Amino acid sequence: MPKSLIELHQQRGQLIERIAQQRAAVARAVAPIRTACNTTDQVLAVSRSALSQATELVRRHPAATAGLAAALIALKPRRSMRWLSRGLLVWKGWRALRRWLPRG
């Protein structure tokens, strides 16, 4: 026996409600993944920016880059790492200091 048009519309409405509930459940379940993906995208963007800046620095100062590489090769690996860590510490300190100094 064929269903009446009213019954079909009721079933359709129930299906649409169930679909909306399922979509909301999926959106709630995917929220942590979306946050992780956004964080990953930000990390990738910062990494790409840093890489392009480093590449540009090497292009602008090839002699200084070659001299630094030669110095690191000439020094022993342990001493090179010590100097690199000290240089990184000085660089971070300089950046922190620049934030505190007034712009002029």
Secondary structure, DSSP 4 states (H G I P E B T S, - for coil): -PPPHHHHHHHHHHHHHHHHHHHHHHHHHHHHHHHHHHHHHHHHHHHHHHHHHHHHHHHH-HHHHHHHHHHHHHS-HHHHHHHHHHHHHHHHHHHHHHHHSPP-
